Amino acid sequence: MKAESLIAAVIMGLIVIAILVCSGAAYRYKAAVDQKNEAVSQVALQGTVIQAKQAQQVLFNEQANTTSGENQAVQVNSDNVVVKYRETLRLEKTCDYAVPADIANGLLQYTNRLRASAVPGATSKPNRSSASSTASGKLTYCQAVLWINPLLAAIEQANNQLSAIRQLQQQGKKL
């Protein structure tokens, strides 16, 4: 009977070892499956994020192209108006009257401050190649009139850009 109980004990031990080995293998298998599922989930999430970023980039590019087109149209219109104004002012007898020096200097300083803040490293000297700058140091009333439309066009272009940014922010909240 001793031999039979020894054989039964060995068989029971082998069964326990087999159960332990199978449970370890099952645990490893489940951990591998969980890890695989987590990896698949992460890849899907990354794909979703990439797709959203691509859609956002397309939206930004479309908005930039639209705004650029609008701003080019504003610039062309402004240039055409300035040409018309030049033609009209060419015949004006009062075109060469100077704006008072204090006012002209204040406008020039303000222009230079704006230019310096918008374009770092810009010089404080006026752009001598521009037809609207004052080469003689004085500003005439006709030159001032010719500045108005380009300044208004610049404001409209900036407003177009700000509007585009607001639209993108609103659309970004929806995404």
Residue pairs with C-beta under 8 A, 6 or more apart in sequence:
52 175
55 175
56 172
56 175
59 168
59 171
60 168
63 164
63 167
63 168
64 164
66 164
67 160
67 161
67 163
67 164
70 160
71 157
71 160
71 161
74 153
74 156
74 157
74 160
75 153
75 157
77 153
78 149
78 150
78 152
78 153
81 149
82 146
82 149
82 150
85 145
85 146
85 149
86 146
89 95
89 142
89 145
89 146
92 142
94 141
94 142
95 140
95 141
95 142
96 140
96 142
97 140
97 141
98 104
98 138
98 139
98 140
98 141
99 107
99 138
99 139
99 140
99 141
99 144
101 138
103 139
104 134
104 138
104 139
107 139
107 144
108 126
108 134
108 139
111 126
112 124
112 126
115 122
116 122
116 124
126 133
126 134
127 133
128 135
131 146
132 143
132 146
132 147
132 150
134 140
134 143
